[in-house]
Amino acid sequence: MFIFENKNLSDELKYKTRKKLGSYPYISVLLSISVALFVIGLLTIIILQTNQLISLVREKVEVQVFLDKNITENDILRVRNVLSNSRFVIRTDGQADIQFIPRDEAAEIFIRETGENFKDFLDENPLRDAYIVHMIPEYQHPDSLARIGKQLESVNGVYEVEYMESLIESINRNIAKITTILLGIAAVMLIVVIILINNTIKLAMYSQRFLIRSMQLVGATTSFIQWPFLSRSIWHGFLSGIISSTLLYSALNYADKHISGLSQLIDFNDLILVFASVTLLGILIAFFSTYRAINKYINLSLDELY
């Protein structure tokens, strides 16, 4: 009876030991990869939203084209045609983003905004008819603006071209800083994510080292040993990408309910591209990390396994 119980106890101990040595931490691997992909996906979305916000700010930059006094209607239309055919003007639904403000309307705007009526001490309206032009961001550099200003001032009927040079320079300078900082953070986070996923899989594969050696001892080829682990890594990377994408979508919906207009800063197609990229990144990192770990334990000696 005692011998029988000892035998059962020994078999149970061997089973637990074998299970411990060969068990794979599925949940911890999935959670670690999902969290890492969530972080890199969230940063990518922030970068896309920042770029969209920068584009919206740049689209609001105005260039004022003042016309000559006593200009004829034909000349006003001719100047408009010149502006409409210019390649530096933003187009919405095929129409140039140009606004004509008559001098009388400009006077009303001035009086309403400043509270001062120049008609009380001037006999005539000193303001001019003007076109407000919104320019493509690529042409909003100081050199381009200066060249375009001279070009427009040479047009017959145009008196002067004005734009807030200091504001535009400040916008360009701040955009350059923001872009550099975000790209730097993205590069660092990508490296951290790769290292984190790689270490997680290495630790997971450590528990499989004796299973790999057992497969070698029974004559399994290297490709035969690698395939189950590699296929499982692809599946884990895919599932982690789905989990992280779901978390990202939920986080965006939650943020959009508390921050008005946030959803307008990212296109749905870009969002789908982020989800696909995050999933693909998870698959690639998991695959190559598993491949490296397998080859490491395949090439280790028996003494090194311990």
Secondary structure in CASP SS format (residue, H / E / C, confidence):
PFRMAT SS
TARGET T0000
AUTHOR 0000-0000-0000
METHOD secondary structure of the structure
MODEL  1
M C 1.00
F H 1.00
I H 1.00
F H 1.00
E H 1.00
N H 1.00
K H 1.00
N H 1.00
L H 1.00
S H 1.00
D H 1.00
E H 1.00
L H 1.00
K H 1.00
Y H 1.00
K H 1.00
T H 1.00
R H 1.00
K H 1.00
K H 1.00
L H 1.00
G H 1.00
S C 1.00
Y C 1.00
P C 1.00
Y H 1.00
I H 1.00
S H 1.00
V H 1.00
L H 1.00
L H 1.00
S H 1.00
I H 1.00
S H 1.00
V H 1.00
A H 1.00
L H 1.00
F H 1.00
V H 1.00
I H 1.00
G H 1.00
L H 1.00
L H 1.00
T H 1.00
I H 1.00
I H 1.00
I H 1.00
L H 1.00
Q H 1.00
T H 1.00
N H 1.00
Q H 1.00
L H 1.00
I H 1.00
S H 1.00
L H 1.00
V H 1.00
R H 1.00
E H 1.00
K C 1.00
V C 1.00
E E 1.00
V E 1.00
Q E 1.00
V E 1.00
F E 1.00
L E 1.00
D C 1.00
K C 1.00
N C 1.00
I C 1.00
T C 1.00
E H 1.00
N H 1.00
D H 1.00
I H 1.00
L H 1.00
R H 1.00
V H 1.00
R H 1.00
N H 1.00
V H 1.00
L H 1.00
S H 1.00
N C 1.00
S C 1.00
R C 1.00
F C 1.00
V E 1.00
I C 1.00
R E 1.00
T E 1.00
D C 1.00
G C 1.00
Q E 1.00
A E 1.00
D C 1.00
I E 1.00
Q E 1.00
F E 1.00
I E 1.00
P C 1.00
R H 1.00
D H 1.00
E H 1.00
A H 1.00
A H 1.00
E H 1.00
I H 1.00
F H 1.00
I H 1.00
R H 1.00
E H 1.00
T H 1.00
G C 1.00
E C 1.00
N C 1.00
F H 1.00
K H 1.00
D H 1.00
F C 1.00
L C 1.00
D C 1.00
E C 1.00
N C 1.00
P C 1.00
L C 1.00
R C 1.00
D C 1.00
A E 1.00
Y E 1.00
I E 1.00
V E 1.00
H E 1.00
M E 1.00
I C 1.00
P H 1.00
E H 1.00
Y H 1.00
Q C 1.00
H C 1.00
P H 1.00
D H 1.00
S H 1.00
L H 1.00
A H 1.00
R H 1.00
I H 1.00
G H 1.00
K H 1.00
Q H 1.00
L H 1.00
E H 1.00
S C 1.00
V C 1.00
N C 1.00
G C 1.00
V E 1.00
Y E 1.00
E E 1.00
V E 1.00
E E 1.00
Y E 1.00
M C 1.00
E H 1.00
S H 1.00
L H 1.00
I H 1.00
E H 1.00
S H 1.00
I H 1.00
N H 1.00
R H 1.00
N H 1.00
I H 1.00
A H 1.00
K H 1.00
I H 1.00
T H 1.00
T H 1.00
I H 1.00
L H 1.00
L H 1.00
G H 1.00
I H 1.00
A H 1.00
A H 1.00
V H 1.00
M H 1.00
L H 1.00
I H 1.00
V H 1.00
V H 1.00
I H 1.00
I H 1.00
L H 1.00
I H 1.00
N H 1.00
N H 1.00
T H 1.00
I H 1.00
K H 1.00
L H 1.00
A H 1.00
M H 1.00
Y H 1.00
S C 1.00
Q C 1.00
R H 1.00
F H 1.00
L H 1.00
I H 1.00
R H 1.00
S H 1.00
M H 1.00
Q H 1.00
L H 1.00
V C 1.00
G C 1.00
A C 1.00
T C 1.00
T H 1.00
S H 1.00
F H 1.00
I H 1.00
Q H 1.00
W H 1.00
P H 1.00
F H 1.00
L H 1.00
S H 1.00
R H 1.00
S H 1.00
I H 1.00
W H 1.00
H H 1.00
G H 1.00
F H 1.00
L H 1.00
S H 1.00
G H 1.00
I H 1.00
I H 1.00
S H 1.00
S H 1.00
T H 1.00
L H 1.00
L H 1.00
Y H 1.00
S H 1.00
A H 1.00
L H 1.00
N H 1.00
Y H 1.00
A H 1.00
D H 1.00
K H 1.00
H H 1.00
I C 1.00
S C 1.00
G C 1.00
L H 1.00
S H 1.00
Q H 1.00
L H 1.00
I C 1.00
D C 1.00
F H 1.00
N H 1.00
D H 1.00
L H 1.00
I H 1.00
L H 1.00
V H 1.00
F H 1.00
A H 1.00
S H 1.00
V H 1.00
T H 1.00
L H 1.00
L H 1.00
G H 1.00
I H 1.00
L H 1.00
I H 1.00
A H 1.00
F H 1.00
F H 1.00
S H 1.00
T H 1.00
Y H 1.00
R H 1.00
A H 1.00
I H 1.00
N H 1.00
K H 1.00
Y H 1.00
I H 1.00
N C 1.00
L C 1.00
S C 1.00
L H 1.00
D H 1.00
E H 1.00
L H 1.00
Y C 1.00
END
